[in-house]
Amino acid sequence: MTFIDYFAWFVLFILVAMVVAIFAALGMAPGRIAHRRGHPWAQAVAIGGWATLIFAFPFWPLVLIWAFVDAPARAEPRP
């Protein structure tokens, strides 16, 4: 094998590693944001981030939005 062959394998390895790293970062993003913001359903957001990224990518942005939305505070009953 020549130098160019080794260089091509190296570039291919770097590209595959980058794709895996980006996929992992996208999967973890909604859960990390929800945990950092103190979201009441942070674990559900984290699971939803991975599930929608793997099975139904068009819904992944909705889970990302859900990570930023907090549940409304309960209204105090009037005396």
HTML snippet that shows the backbone in 3Dmol.js (N, CA, C, O; Angstrom):
<script src="https://3Dmol.org/build/3Dmol-min.js"></script>
<div id="view" style="width:600px;height:400px;position:relative"></div>
<script>
const pdb = `
ATOM      1  N   MET A   1       0.848  -1.185   0.000  1.00  0.00           N
ATOM      2  CA  MET A   1       0.000   0.000   0.000  1.00  0.00           C
ATOM      3  C   MET A   1       0.888   1.241   0.000  1.00  0.00           C
ATOM      4  O   MET A   1       1.954   1.278   0.615  1.00  0.00           O
ATOM      5  N   THR A   2       0.415   2.231  -0.699  1.00  0.00           N
ATOM      6  CA  THR A   2       1.183   3.468  -0.790  1.00  0.00           C
ATOM      7  C   THR A   2       0.733   4.445   0.288  1.00  0.00           C
ATOM      8  O   THR A   2      -0.212   4.200   1.039  1.00  0.00           O
ATOM      9  N   PHE A   3       1.448   5.554   0.330  1.00  0.00           N
ATOM     10  CA  PHE A   3       1.134   6.590   1.307  1.00  0.00           C
ATOM     11  C   PHE A   3      -0.299   7.082   1.136  1.00  0.00           C
ATOM     12  O   PHE A   3      -1.001   7.307   2.122  1.00  0.00           O
ATOM     13  N   ILE A   4      -0.729   7.248  -0.100  1.00  0.00           N
ATOM     14  CA  ILE A   4      -2.077   7.763  -0.363  1.00  0.00           C
ATOM     15  C   ILE A   4      -3.157   6.803   0.145  1.00  0.00           C
ATOM     16  O   ILE A   4      -4.224   7.243   0.573  1.00  0.00           O
ATOM     17  N   ASP A   5      -2.886   5.506   0.099  1.00  0.00           N
ATOM     18  CA  ASP A   5      -3.838   4.525   0.633  1.00  0.00           C
ATOM     19  C   ASP A   5      -3.969   4.664   2.153  1.00  0.00           C
ATOM     20  O   ASP A   5      -5.074   4.666   2.696  1.00  0.00           O
ATOM     21  N   TYR A   6      -2.831   4.778   2.817  1.00  0.00           N
ATOM     22  CA  TYR A   6      -2.862   4.959   4.276  1.00  0.00           C
ATOM     23  C   TYR A   6      -3.559   6.262   4.655  1.00  0.00           C
ATOM     24  O   TYR A   6      -4.320   6.318   5.620  1.00  0.00           O
ATOM     25  N   PHE A   7      -3.286   7.300   3.881  1.00  0.00           N
ATOM     26  CA  PHE A   7      -3.917   8.595   4.141  1.00  0.00           C
ATOM     27  C   PHE A   7      -5.427   8.510   3.937  1.00  0.00           C
ATOM     28  O   PHE A   7      -6.184   9.101   4.706  1.00  0.00           O
ATOM     29  N   ALA A   8      -5.872   7.789   2.920  1.00  0.00           N
ATOM     30  CA  ALA A   8      -7.303   7.628   2.670  1.00  0.00           C
ATOM     31  C   ALA A   8      -7.976   6.870   3.809  1.00  0.00           C
ATOM     32  O   ALA A   8      -9.068   7.243   4.238  1.00  0.00           O
ATOM     33  N   TRP A   9      -7.337   5.808   4.306  1.00  0.00           N
ATOM     34  CA  TRP A   9      -7.890   5.064   5.450  1.00  0.00           C
ATOM     35  C   TRP A   9      -7.947   5.948   6.694  1.00  0.00           C
ATOM     36  O   TRP A   9      -8.909   5.882   7.459  1.00  0.00           O
ATOM     37  N   PHE A  10      -6.926   6.768   6.896  1.00  0.00           N
ATOM     38  CA  PHE A  10      -6.906   7.672   8.046  1.00  0.00           C
ATOM     39  C   PHE A  10      -8.051   8.678   7.958  1.00  0.00           C
ATOM     40  O   PHE A  10      -8.740   8.920   8.949  1.00  0.00           O
ATOM     41  N   VAL A  11      -8.255   9.259   6.794  1.00  0.00           N
ATOM     42  CA  VAL A  11      -9.351  10.222   6.602  1.00  0.00           C
ATOM     43  C   VAL A  11     -10.697   9.538   6.804  1.00  0.00           C
ATOM     44  O   VAL A  11     -11.587  10.109   7.435  1.00  0.00           O
ATOM     45  N   LEU A  12     -10.858   8.335   6.286  1.00  0.00           N
ATOM     46  CA  LEU A  12     -12.102   7.597   6.467  1.00  0.00           C
ATOM     47  C   LEU A  12     -12.367   7.318   7.952  1.00  0.00           C
ATOM     48  O   LEU A  12     -13.496   7.465   8.421  1.00  0.00           O
ATOM     49  N   PHE A  13     -11.335   6.921   8.679  1.00  0.00           N
ATOM     50  CA  PHE A  13     -11.478   6.675  10.111  1.00  0.00           C
ATOM     51  C   PHE A  13     -11.897   7.944  10.853  1.00  0.00           C
ATOM     52  O   PHE A  13     -12.779   7.901  11.711  1.00  0.00           O
ATOM     53  N   ILE A  14     -11.268   9.068  10.523  1.00  0.00           N
ATOM     54  CA  ILE A  14     -11.619  10.344  11.159  1.00  0.00           C
ATOM     55  C   ILE A  14     -13.066  10.723  10.846  1.00  0.00           C
ATOM     56  O   ILE A  14     -13.783  11.180  11.736  1.00  0.00           O
ATOM     57  N   LEU A  15     -13.505  10.546   9.611  1.00  0.00           N
ATOM     58  CA  LEU A  15     -14.878  10.885   9.244  1.00  0.00           C
ATOM     59  C   LEU A  15     -15.899  10.013   9.975  1.00  0.00           C
ATOM     60  O   LEU A  15     -16.921  10.515  10.441  1.00  0.00           O
ATOM     61  N   VAL A  16     -15.632   8.724  10.075  1.00  0.00           N
ATOM     62  CA  VAL A  16     -16.543   7.828  10.801  1.00  0.00           C
ATOM     63  C   VAL A  16     -16.581   8.205  12.276  1.00  0.00           C
ATOM     64  O   VAL A  16     -17.654   8.219  12.880  1.00  0.00           O
ATOM     65  N   ALA A  17     -15.426   8.511  12.865  1.00  0.00           N
ATOM     66  CA  ALA A  17     -15.388   8.920  14.275  1.00  0.00           C
ATOM     67  C   ALA A  17     -16.172  10.209  14.492  1.00  0.00           C
ATOM     68  O   ALA A  17     -16.859  10.350  15.503  1.00  0.00           O
ATOM     69  N   MET A  18     -16.078  11.136  13.569  1.00  0.00           N
ATOM     70  CA  MET A  18     -16.822  12.390  13.692  1.00  0.00           C
ATOM     71  C   MET A  18     -18.325  12.166  13.590  1.00  0.00           C
ATOM     72  O   MET A  18     -19.091  12.785  14.328  1.00  0.00           O
ATOM     73  N   VAL A  19     -18.755  11.296  12.693  1.00  0.00           N
ATOM     74  CA  VAL A  19     -20.188  10.999  12.559  1.00  0.00           C
ATOM     75  C   VAL A  19     -20.713  10.376  13.851  1.00  0.00           C
ATOM     76  O   VAL A  19     -21.792  10.741  14.319  1.00  0.00           O
ATOM     77  N   VAL A  20     -19.972   9.455  14.422  1.00  0.00           N
ATOM     78  CA  VAL A  20     -20.386   8.825  15.680  1.00  0.00           C
ATOM     79  C   VAL A  20     -20.429   9.857  16.802  1.00  0.00           C
ATOM     80  O   VAL A  20     -21.362   9.852  17.605  1.00  0.00           O
ATOM     81  N   ALA A  21     -19.440  10.739  16.871  1.00  0.00           N
ATOM     82  CA  ALA A  21     -19.408  11.763  17.919  1.00  0.00           C
ATOM     83  C   ALA A  21     -20.567  12.744  17.775  1.00  0.00           C
ATOM     84  O   ALA A  21     -21.173  13.129  18.776  1.00  0.00           O
ATOM     85  N   ILE A  22     -20.881  13.152  16.561  1.00  0.00           N
ATOM     86  CA  ILE A  22     -21.996  14.072  16.338  1.00  0.00           C
ATOM     87  C   ILE A  22     -23.319  13.404  16.695  1.00  0.00           C
ATOM     88  O   ILE A  22     -24.185  14.028  17.308  1.00  0.00           O
ATOM     89  N   PHE A  23     -23.477  12.134  16.313  1.00  0.00           N
ATOM     90  CA  PHE A  23     -24.691  11.395  16.651  1.00  0.00           C
ATOM     91  C   PHE A  23     -24.862  11.304  18.170  1.00  0.00           C
ATOM     92  O   PHE A  23     -25.966  11.497  18.679  1.00  0.00           O
ATOM     93  N   ALA A  24     -23.784  11.012  18.893  1.00  0.00           N
ATOM     94  CA  ALA A  24     -23.850  10.930  20.353  1.00  0.00           C
ATOM     95  C   ALA A  24     -24.159  12.293  20.968  1.00  0.00           C
ATOM     96  O   ALA A  24     -24.938  12.380  21.917  1.00  0.00           O
ATOM     97  N   ALA A  25     -23.561  13.348  20.442  1.00  0.00           N
ATOM     98  CA  ALA A  25     -23.821  14.690  20.972  1.00  0.00           C
ATOM     99  C   ALA A  25     -25.276  15.100  20.746  1.00  0.00           C
ATOM    100  O   ALA A  25     -25.893  15.700  21.627  1.00  0.00           O
ATOM    101  N   LEU A  26     -25.825  14.785  19.580  1.00  0.00           N
ATOM    102  CA  LEU A  26     -27.229  15.103  19.315  1.00  0.00           C
ATOM    103  C   LEU A  26     -28.159  14.288  20.211  1.00  0.00           C
ATOM    104  O   LEU A  26     -29.186  14.798  20.659  1.00  0.00           O
ATOM    105  N   GLY A  27     -27.815  13.045  20.474  1.00  0.00           N
ATOM    106  CA  GLY A  27     -28.656  12.213  21.332  1.00  0.00           C
ATOM    107  C   GLY A  27     -28.660  12.676  22.773  1.00  0.00           C
ATOM    108  O   GLY A  27     -29.681  12.581  23.454  1.00  0.00           O
ATOM    109  N   MET A  28     -27.534  13.175  23.245  1.00  0.00           N
ATOM    110  CA  MET A  28     -27.429  13.606  24.642  1.00  0.00           C
ATOM    111  C   MET A  28     -27.911  15.035  24.869  1.00  0.00           C
ATOM    112  O   MET A  28     -28.215  15.399  26.005  1.00  0.00           O
ATOM    113  N   ALA A  29     -27.987  15.843  23.838  1.00  0.00           N
ATOM    114  CA  ALA A  29     -28.268  17.269  23.992  1.00  0.00           C
ATOM    115  C   ALA A  29     -29.575  17.573  24.720  1.00  0.00           C
ATOM    116  O   ALA A  29     -29.539  18.336  25.685  1.00  0.00           O
ATOM    117  N   PRO A  30     -30.730  17.025  24.322  1.00  0.00           N
ATOM    118  CA  PRO A  30     -31.962  17.384  25.041  1.00  0.00           C
ATOM    119  C   PRO A  30     -31.929  16.993  26.520  1.00  0.00           C
ATOM    120  O   PRO A  30     -32.393  17.757  27.366  1.00  0.00           O
ATOM    121  N   GLY A  31     -31.393  15.832  26.837  1.00  0.00           N
ATOM    122  CA  GLY A  31     -31.332  15.397  28.229  1.00  0.00           C
ATOM    123  C   GLY A  31     -30.429  16.273  29.066  1.00  0.00           C
ATOM    124  O   GLY A  31     -30.770  16.614  30.199  1.00  0.00           O
ATOM    125  N   ARG A  32     -29.280  16.642  28.523  1.00  0.00           N
ATOM    126  CA  ARG A  32     -28.361  17.497  29.272  1.00  0.00           C
ATOM    127  C   ARG A  32     -28.969  18.875  29.505  1.00  0.00           C
ATOM    128  O   ARG A  32     -28.836  19.440  30.590  1.00  0.00           O
ATOM    129  N   ILE A  33     -29.633  19.414  28.493  1.00  0.00           N
ATOM    130  CA  ILE A  33     -30.266  20.724  28.636  1.00  0.00           C
ATOM    131  C   ILE A  33     -31.361  20.660  29.695  1.00  0.00           C
ATOM    132  O   ILE A  33     -31.466  21.550  30.539  1.00  0.00           O
ATOM    133  N   ALA A  34     -32.178  19.605  29.650  1.00  0.00           N
ATOM    134  CA  ALA A  34     -33.272  19.475  30.616  1.00  0.00           C
ATOM    135  C   ALA A  34     -32.735  19.322  32.035  1.00  0.00           C
ATOM    136  O   ALA A  34     -33.270  19.936  32.958  1.00  0.00           O
ATOM    137  N   HIS A  35     -31.701  18.526  32.230  1.00  0.00           N
ATOM    138  CA  HIS A  35     -31.116  18.358  33.567  1.00  0.00           C
ATOM    139  C   HIS A  35     -30.520  19.665  34.066  1.00  0.00           C
ATOM    140  O   HIS A  35     -30.684  20.016  35.235  1.00  0.00           O
ATOM    141  N   ARG A  36     -29.833  20.386  33.192  1.00  0.00           N
ATOM    142  CA  ARG A  36     -29.208  21.644  33.582  1.00  0.00           C
ATOM    143  C   ARG A  36     -30.243  22.695  33.960  1.00  0.00           C
ATOM    144  O   ARG A  36     -30.007  23.510  34.852  1.00  0.00           O
ATOM    145  N   ARG A  37     -31.395  22.678  33.281  1.00  0.00           N
ATOM    146  CA  ARG A  37     -32.436  23.672  33.561  1.00  0.00           C
ATOM    147  C   ARG A  37     -33.371  23.246  34.691  1.00  0.00           C
ATOM    148  O   ARG A  37     -34.261  24.007  35.071  1.00  0.00           O
ATOM    149  N   GLY A  38     -33.184  22.044  35.232  1.00  0.00           N
ATOM    150  CA  GLY A  38     -34.048  21.578  36.314  1.00  0.00           C
ATOM    151  C   GLY A  38     -35.442  21.222  35.843  1.00  0.00           C
ATOM    152  O   GLY A  38     -36.419  21.447  36.558  1.00  0.00           O
ATOM    153  N   HIS A  39     -35.541  20.676  34.661  1.00  0.00           N
ATOM    154  CA  HIS A  39     -36.837  20.303  34.096  1.00  0.00           C
ATOM    155  C   HIS A  39     -37.469  19.205  34.953  1.00  0.00           C
ATOM    156  O   HIS A  39     -36.771  18.279  35.366  1.00  0.00           O
ATOM    157  N   PRO A  40     -38.769  19.287  35.226  1.00  0.00           N
ATOM    158  CA  PRO A  40     -39.403  18.271  36.076  1.00  0.00           C
ATOM    159  C   PRO A  40     -39.416  16.876  35.449  1.00  0.00           C
ATOM    160  O   PRO A  40     -39.473  15.887  36.179  1.00  0.00           O
ATOM    161  N   TRP A  41     -39.367  16.768  34.137  1.00  0.00           N
ATOM    162  CA  TRP A  41     -39.363  15.472  33.457  1.00  0.00           C
ATOM    163  C   TRP A  41     -38.067  15.309  32.669  1.00  0.00           C
ATOM    164  O   TRP A  41     -38.089  14.920  31.502  1.00  0.00           O
ATOM    165  N   ALA A  42     -36.952  15.603  33.303  1.00  0.00           N
ATOM    166  CA  ALA A  42     -35.663  15.581  32.616  1.00  0.00           C
ATOM    167  C   ALA A  42     -35.309  14.186  32.104  1.00  0.00           C
ATOM    168  O   ALA A  42     -34.762  14.048  31.009  1.00  0.00           O
ATOM    169  N   GLN A  43     -35.616  13.155  32.886  1.00  0.00           N
ATOM    170  CA  GLN A  43     -35.294  11.797  32.444  1.00  0.00           C
ATOM    171  C   GLN A  43     -36.116  11.417  31.207  1.00  0.00           C
ATOM    172  O   GLN A  43     -35.604  10.762  30.300  1.00  0.00           O
ATOM    173  N   ALA A  44     -37.366  11.819  31.171  1.00  0.00           N
ATOM    174  CA  ALA A  44     -38.205  11.536  30.004  1.00  0.00           C
ATOM    175  C   ALA A  44     -37.696  12.279  28.771  1.00  0.00           C
ATOM    176  O   ALA A  44     -37.747  11.750  27.661  1.00  0.00           O
ATOM    177  N   VAL A  45     -37.210  13.494  28.962  1.00  0.00           N
ATOM    178  CA  VAL A  45     -36.653  14.251  27.845  1.00  0.00           C
ATOM    179  C   VAL A  45     -35.394  13.553  27.326  1.00  0.00           C
ATOM    180  O   VAL A  45     -35.177  13.476  26.116  1.00  0.00           O
ATOM    181  N   ALA A  46     -34.566  13.046  28.244  1.00  0.00           N
ATOM    182  CA  ALA A  46     -33.341  12.360  27.833  1.00  0.00           C
ATOM    183  C   ALA A  46     -33.662  11.096  27.032  1.00  0.00           C
ATOM    184  O   ALA A  46     -33.045  10.841  25.998  1.00  0.00           O
ATOM    185  N   ILE A  47     -34.606  10.322  27.501  1.00  0.00           N
ATOM    186  CA  ILE A  47     -34.999   9.110  26.776  1.00  0.00           C
ATOM    187  C   ILE A  47     -35.639   9.477  25.444  1.00  0.00           C
ATOM    188  O   ILE A  47     -35.376   8.836  24.427  1.00  0.00           O
ATOM    189  N   GLY A  48     -36.471  10.497  25.450  1.00  0.00           N
ATOM    190  CA  GLY A  48     -37.099  10.944  24.205  1.00  0.00           C
ATOM    191  C   GLY A  48     -36.088  11.437  23.189  1.00  0.00           C
ATOM    192  O   GLY A  48     -36.271  11.242  21.987  1.00  0.00           O
ATOM    193  N   GLY A  49     -35.021  12.073  23.656  1.00  0.00           N
ATOM    194  CA  GLY A  49     -33.979  12.535  22.733  1.00  0.00           C
ATOM    195  C   GLY A  49     -33.327  11.393  21.990  1.00  0.00           C
ATOM    196  O   GLY A  49     -33.150  11.458  20.773  1.00  0.00           O
ATOM    197  N   TRP A  50     -32.962  10.333  22.721  1.00  0.00           N
ATOM    198  CA  TRP A  50     -32.349   9.174  22.071  1.00  0.00           C
ATOM    199  C   TRP A  50     -33.357   8.417  21.204  1.00  0.00           C
ATOM    200  O   TRP A  50     -33.036   8.019  20.085  1.00  0.00           O
ATOM    201  N   ALA A  51     -34.567   8.220  21.714  1.00  0.00           N
ATOM    202  CA  ALA A  51     -35.555   7.435  20.973  1.00  0.00           C
ATOM    203  C   ALA A  51     -35.936   8.111  19.659  1.00  0.00           C
ATOM    204  O   ALA A  51     -36.022   7.450  18.623  1.00  0.00           O
ATOM    205  N   THR A  52     -36.160   9.409  19.695  1.00  0.00           N
ATOM    206  CA  THR A  52     -36.555  10.091  18.464  1.00  0.00           C
ATOM    207  C   THR A  52     -35.381  10.249  17.513  1.00  0.00           C
ATOM    208  O   THR A  52     -35.578  10.273  16.298  1.00  0.00           O
ATOM    209  N   LEU A  53     -34.172  10.357  18.031  1.00  0.00           N
ATOM    210  CA  LEU A  53     -33.021  10.457  17.142  1.00  0.00           C
ATOM    211  C   LEU A  53     -32.802   9.145  16.399  1.00  0.00           C
ATOM    212  O   LEU A  53     -32.436   9.150  15.223  1.00  0.00           O
ATOM    213  N   ILE A  54     -33.023   8.027  17.076  1.00  0.00           N
ATOM    214  CA  ILE A  54     -32.783   6.724  16.461  1.00  0.00           C
ATOM    215  C   ILE A  54     -33.955   6.299  15.569  1.00  0.00           C
ATOM    216  O   ILE A  54     -33.739   5.827  14.452  1.00  0.00           O
ATOM    217  N   PHE A  55     -35.191   6.462  16.052  1.00  0.00           N
ATOM    218  CA  PHE A  55     -36.341   5.893  15.355  1.00  0.00           C
ATOM    219  C   PHE A  55     -37.160   6.880  14.532  1.00  0.00           C
ATOM    220  O   PHE A  55     -37.735   6.491  13.515  1.00  0.00           O
ATOM    221  N   ALA A  56     -37.229   8.122  14.933  1.00  0.00           N
ATOM    222  CA  ALA A  56     -38.112   9.072  14.243  1.00  0.00           C
ATOM    223  C   ALA A  56     -37.481  10.456  14.253  1.00  0.00           C
ATOM    224  O   ALA A  56     -37.930  11.343  14.978  1.00  0.00           O
ATOM    225  N   PHE A  57     -36.446  10.640  13.453  1.00  0.00           N
ATOM    226  CA  PHE A  57     -35.686  11.891  13.490  1.00  0.00           C
ATOM    227  C   PHE A  57     -36.521  13.155  13.319  1.00  0.00           C
ATOM    228  O   PHE A  57     -36.166  14.165  13.927  1.00  0.00           O
ATOM    229  N   PRO A  58     -37.603  13.183  12.541  1.00  0.00           N
ATOM    230  CA  PRO A  58     -38.347  14.442  12.410  1.00  0.00           C
ATOM    231  C   PRO A  58     -38.915  14.961  13.735  1.00  0.00           C
ATOM    232  O   PRO A  58     -39.202  16.152  13.854  1.00  0.00           O
ATOM    233  N   PHE A  59     -39.080  14.080  14.735  1.00  0.00           N
ATOM    234  CA  PHE A  59     -39.607  14.517  16.024  1.00  0.00           C
ATOM    235  C   PHE A  59     -38.510  14.952  16.999  1.00  0.00           C
ATOM    236  O   PHE A  59     -38.821  15.456  18.078  1.00  0.00           O
ATOM    237  N   TRP A  60     -37.246  14.768  16.647  1.00  0.00           N
ATOM    238  CA  TRP A  60     -36.154  15.133  17.546  1.00  0.00           C
ATOM    239  C   TRP A  60     -36.172  16.624  17.892  1.00  0.00           C
ATOM    240  O   TRP A  60     -35.937  16.960  19.053  1.00  0.00           O
ATOM    241  N   PRO A  61     -36.439  17.542  16.944  1.00  0.00           N
ATOM    242  CA  PRO A  61     -36.503  18.959  17.327  1.00  0.00           C
ATOM    243  C   PRO A  61     -37.601  19.254  18.344  1.00  0.00           C
ATOM    244  O   PRO A  61     -37.459  20.175  19.149  1.00  0.00           O
ATOM    245  N   LEU A  62     -38.689  18.493  18.322  1.00  0.00           N
ATOM    246  CA  LEU A  62     -39.744  18.701  19.315  1.00  0.00           C
ATOM    247  C   LEU A  62     -39.257  18.352  20.715  1.00  0.00           C
ATOM    248  O   LEU A  62     -39.599  19.035  21.680  1.00  0.00           O
ATOM    249  N   VAL A  63     -38.467  17.302  20.831  1.00  0.00           N
ATOM    250  CA  VAL A  63     -37.912  16.935  22.136  1.00  0.00           C
ATOM    251  C   VAL A  63     -36.913  17.989  22.580  1.00  0.00           C
ATOM    252  O   VAL A  63     -36.823  18.286  23.771  1.00  0.00           O
ATOM    253  N   LEU A  64     -36.167  18.555  21.655  1.00  0.00           N
ATOM    254  CA  LEU A  64     -35.237  19.624  22.008  1.00  0.00           C
ATOM    255  C   LEU A  64     -35.993  20.850  22.520  1.00  0.00           C
ATOM    256  O   LEU A  64     -35.559  21.492  23.476  1.00  0.00           O
ATOM    257  N   ILE A  65     -37.107  21.174  21.896  1.00  0.00           N
ATOM    258  CA  ILE A  65     -37.932  22.281  22.387  1.00  0.00           C
ATOM    259  C   ILE A  65     -38.501  21.946  23.760  1.00  0.00           C
ATOM    260  O   ILE A  65     -38.560  22.810  24.635  1.00  0.00           O
ATOM    261  N   TRP A  66     -38.922  20.688  23.956  1.00  0.00           N
ATOM    262  CA  TRP A  66     -39.471  20.248  25.245  1.00  0.00           C
ATOM    263  C   TRP A  66     -38.437  20.409  26.353  1.00  0.00           C
ATOM    264  O   TRP A  66     -38.802  20.672  27.499  1.00  0.00           O
ATOM    265  N   ALA A  67     -37.164  20.256  26.037  1.00  0.00           N
ATOM    266  CA  ALA A  67     -36.108  20.409  27.034  1.00  0.00           C
ATOM    267  C   ALA A  67     -36.046  21.836  27.557  1.00  0.00           C
ATOM    268  O   ALA A  67     -35.635  22.059  28.695  1.00  0.00           O
ATOM    269  N   PHE A  68     -36.444  22.794  26.747  1.00  0.00           N
ATOM    270  CA  PHE A  68     -36.406  24.194  27.163  1.00  0.00           C
ATOM    271  C   PHE A  68     -37.697  24.658  27.825  1.00  0.00           C
ATOM    272  O   PHE A  68     -37.717  25.713  28.459  1.00  0.00           O
ATOM    273  N   VAL A  69     -38.765  23.897  27.693  1.00  0.00           N
ATOM    274  CA  VAL A  69     -40.069  24.308  28.216  1.00  0.00           C
ATOM    275  C   VAL A  69     -40.270  23.691  29.591  1.00  0.00           C
ATOM    276  O   VAL A  69     -40.192  22.473  29.747  1.00  0.00           O
ATOM    277  N   ASP A  70     -40.522  24.514  30.565  1.00  0.00           N
ATOM    278  CA  ASP A  70     -40.797  24.032  31.916  1.00  0.00           C
ATOM    279  C   ASP A  70     -42.295  23.836  32.081  1.00  0.00           C
ATOM    280  O   ASP A  70     -43.093  24.475  31.395  1.00  0.00           O
ATOM    281  N   ALA A  71     -42.669  22.955  32.988  1.00  0.00           N
ATOM    282  CA  ALA A  71     -44.085  22.734  33.264  1.00  0.00           C
ATOM    283  C   ALA A  71     -44.641  23.977  33.965  1.00  0.00           C
ATOM    284  O   ALA A  71     -43.952  24.593  34.778  1.00  0.00           O
ATOM    285  N   PRO A  72     -45.862  24.339  33.656  1.00  0.00           N
ATOM    286  CA  PRO A  72     -46.432  25.514  34.325  1.00  0.00           C
ATOM    287  C   PRO A  72     -46.634  25.241  35.811  1.00  0.00           C
ATOM    288  O   PRO A  72     -46.923  24.114  36.214  1.00  0.00           O
ATOM    289  N   ALA A  73     -46.481  26.272  36.607  1.00  0.00           N
ATOM    290  CA  ALA A  73     -46.667  26.144  38.052  1.00  0.00           C
ATOM    291  C   ALA A  73     -48.157  25.930  38.340  1.00  0.00           C
ATOM    292  O   ALA A  73     -49.026  26.485  37.667  1.00  0.00           O
ATOM    293  N   ARG A  74     -48.420  25.118  39.350  1.00  0.00           N
ATOM    294  CA  ARG A  74     -49.804  24.891  39.716  1.00  0.00           C
ATOM    295  C   ARG A  74     -50.387  26.123  40.392  1.00  0.00           C
ATOM    296  O   ARG A  74     -49.740  26.777  41.209  1.00  0.00           O
ATOM    297  N   ALA A  75     -51.593  26.410  40.036  1.00  0.00           N
ATOM    298  CA  ALA A  75     -52.266  27.570  40.630  1.00  0.00           C
ATOM    299  C   ALA A  75     -52.657  27.221  42.070  1.00  0.00           C
ATOM    300  O   ALA A  75     -53.122  26.118  42.354  1.00  0.00           O
ATOM    301  N   GLU A  76     -52.462  28.161  42.942  1.00  0.00           N
ATOM    302  CA  GLU A  76     -52.851  27.981  44.333  1.00  0.00           C
ATOM    303  C   GLU A  76     -54.375  28.078  44.431  1.00  0.00           C
ATOM    304  O   GLU A  76     -54.979  28.964  43.826  1.00  0.00           O
ATOM    305  N   PRO A  77     -54.994  27.177  45.186  1.00  0.00           N
ATOM    306  CA  PRO A  77     -56.455  27.256  45.337  1.00  0.00           C
ATOM    307  C   PRO A  77     -56.831  28.526  46.113  1.00  0.00           C
ATOM    308  O   PRO A  77     -56.151  28.942  47.051  1.00  0.00           O
ATOM    309  N   ARG A  78     -57.928  29.107  45.681  1.00  0.00           N
ATOM    310  CA  ARG A  78     -58.393  30.324  46.356  1.00  0.00           C
ATOM    311  C   ARG A  78     -59.123  29.965  47.647  1.00  0.00           C
ATOM    312  O   ARG A  78     -59.888  29.001  47.683  1.00  0.00           O
ATOM    313  N   PRO A  79     -58.893  30.727  48.691  1.00  0.00           N
ATOM    314  CA  PRO A  79     -59.592  30.441  49.970  1.00  0.00           C
ATOM    315  C   PRO A  79     -61.035  30.850  49.953  1.00  0.00           C
ATOM    316  O   PRO A  79     -61.738  30.672  50.947  1.00  0.00           O
TER     317      PRO A  79
END
`;
const viewer = $3Dmol.createViewer("view");
viewer.addModel(pdb, "pdb");
viewer.setStyle({}, {cartoon: {color: "spectrum"}});
viewer.zoomTo();
viewer.render();
</script>
